[in-house]
Structures are given as C-alpha cells and as structure tokens.
Amino acid sequence: MSISRRHFLALAGAGTSSSFVLAGLESLYRQSAAISVVKSPQVRGYGSLVKDPRGILDLPAGFSYKIVSQSGKQMSDGTSAPSNFDGMAAFAGKNGSTILVRNHELRLNDKSRVIAALDFMYDSNCKGGTTTLTIDRNRQLTKEYVSLAGTSVNCSGGTTPWGTWISCEENIAMPGIPDASKGIVTKPHGYNFEVPINSQTPVLPVPLVAMGRFRHEAIEIDPRTGIVYQTEDDPTGLFYRFIPKQPGKLAAGGILEALKIVSKPQVNTKQNFPIRQKFAVEWVRIEEPNPSENTVRREGFTKGAAQFMRGEGICYTNGSFYFTCTQGGNVLANLSVSPGQEARGNGQIWKYTPGKTAKNGGSIELFLEPNDNNIIDMPDNITVAPNGHLITCEDGRGEQRLVGITPQGGVYTFARNARDNSEFAGACFAPDGRTMFVNIYDPGLTLAVWGNWAKV
C-alpha cells in the first residue's frame, strides 16, 4: 500500500482527561447520513512523512522519536522485557516524569513471557501480564519492571479516574481444557485485573470477577458516574456496562449489563446497519457474569442484546463513548478470503451516549463505516492529541500507520512503521502533552515521539 492510498479516517475520542471537538466531523456526517461510504477530505496535517534513515519510524519533518524500551532487554528488576507490546496508558509521575503501564499479549505457546515469583503469578502456566516504565522529563527510561504476571493474552484495557490501569484478558481458557494455543491453564481466565502505578513489585493478581468472564478487550469509565463500559473481541461480542456497588472499588462487585437496541432486539450490527442514525437503547442484566463456559454473550443475546463484530478500543469524550469494531462493515467484493476464513469488513466506529441516569439507557449510532480498505483497515486503539486531533492505530493488512483526524474530519498520515508490518498499539500521551508514547507490537518497541503538536 502506498502512503497516498488512504484519505480518510474516522472518529473522535479521548481519554477520561481529554476533550475532542466534534462539531466539524458531526456536520460532515449529517450531510452524508444516507450513504454507507463517506470519504473525508485529505488534508496536509503535519506534512509529508520523511523516510527514517534508521528504518524504524517515518514521521513528518519537525518530529523526532527515540526508542525507550525494547523486548529482550534486561529490565531494572533483572528480568527480560517480554514481547507482544499491546495496550498502554500514561500517568503523571514525580518531578515531571511519566509512568507507563504496558500490556503484553502473550499466549501459552509464545516463547516470551512475563517473569515473576510464583506468589505473584495468577496462573503459573500463563505468560502474559504488564510491565511498568518510568520515563523522566528528558524521555530517558529510569525504571522498568514487571507489575502483573500469570495472566493470559492481555490485549488492551483502560485507565481509572483514581489512577490505576485495568488490564484485560482476551483469553477465556478454563483449567484442564486446551485453549486455542493448545496449552493448559490452571485457573479460569477471561477477567480484568487492576494494576496500581506506584508499586515497585508485581501486584497480587485479583480477578475482577463481577465485571464478567469473556474475551475482554478494553474498558473506559464514565468520570461522572463511575460506570465502566467494556468491549468484547468476539465476532458475536456484546457491548457491556458494569455498575459497581462502590464507585472506585471494582473488586467490591456490581451489576453487569449488555446493550440492547430497543427497536432492533437481537440485531447483528456487522453489516447493513444504518449510518448516523441514533437508536434508543436499554440494558439487559447478565445474571451469570462468571460462567464456567463462554456463555455471557449468549445470555445477553437471548435477552435481546445487540451483537458487535469484534469490539476493540474505546474512549470517552464530550459525554459520549466511541468504540471500534475492527472487522465490522459490509464485505468488500475486492477483498480476497482464504478457504475456511470468514469474510469481513474493514471496521466500524460506534458512538454511545449515556442517558442522564443509569435507568435512562441513552442512545447509540454507527458513527463511521467506510467499507473501503483504502480508507480504513481494522481500526484498533485510539487516543487524542493535545491539539484535539485523534491519533488512531490500525491493525490491518500490510503497511501499518498512525493516522490523524482533525476536528473538521480531515485526515492525514502521521506516522508509518518503516521496520515491518507489525501493528502499532497503545498510543497515549504524557500528561504534559509534550510526548506521545506508542508501541510496535513484535519484536516489541516502545517509542517516544515529540514535536510541535500545535503546528498543523
């Protein structure tokens, strides 16, 4: 794929501490609500990419990067940095430093693993978990250590308003039953785990059972209510909310519910769903959030919940939640499918706006579905830059890029993986807004990127 092949992108979103002005983008889509393919105008953005002489990261002129962490290197706790760098978040540290908490999406048959003492491992057979990094104000790595161990396929997650990271397991393996990687686990999986940012040793892993046992992808918390919204990376996954008994204390339990579109019970939203139309929703209760089999989504669907095609990243801005469905959308005629594979779309972005109270279900709409792999190919993690532009990680075929979107809906390429076709993941900004941190998945690299973010 050439750099100029894509002139769109999509959404709008931010973390719990950011805002994103959507007026221009919303106006653009109101004009195009009747069609299923909407192409945003290509804009200059930060300008053309400059080829990286090191062959790692192509960036616009005026931007720089450095590698702050690398898989296989010895960390400050004496273990080797595990690979498969995935979801990540940035927190404010002391003296202007940034604390990063980084997921490692490792399976039972992966060669790399997160290493910790047995007492600090949830499941001694599992290789996933998180590492925590401290980056000083000069973008120098000063500390790096294991912070969660013994979990499985830690894909993404999300931050909490009280300053912790929620790491999500995408694996639903059960003891004694071989999982997809043909390995055997010793404990049930498919949970969320909370990771503090200031601990200097691995956390004692406690599965947040009431939040559900399913293929978790990402979470985002409504700062106004403490309600947690969750995506599920499954072709027939649901969109969930968790209402904690005690806001700020997820381990204390709560109620798990799934989203139902009132006028479209049991709808599969993968294809042929109206674009830019709001639908009222209600929430159906999941009575068995921690089943021995993979039945959470089945229970919700039986009660009328809507199905979403592989829910991925989620973010909150201006009172609404935006989440991606990485393979949603109408199947393209020019997209080749190997025998035995399911035909798929190139991605959707949904917008959910909560009601003023928990009893008021709110509304949902299909915000974007370009149905063109030249425009978007499997959107995944999303974050917002200090200037209000969205930065999106794609996890598609071939070339991997970070793409920027202006508040008016203009699209530009911000960066390209010049090393290989490994996906970008975990894009996030330091609290001071000066530096973006982003991962290249495998072999794992964590990069710091900086420049004049305001000069567009």
Disulfide bonds with the S-S distance in Angstrom:
none
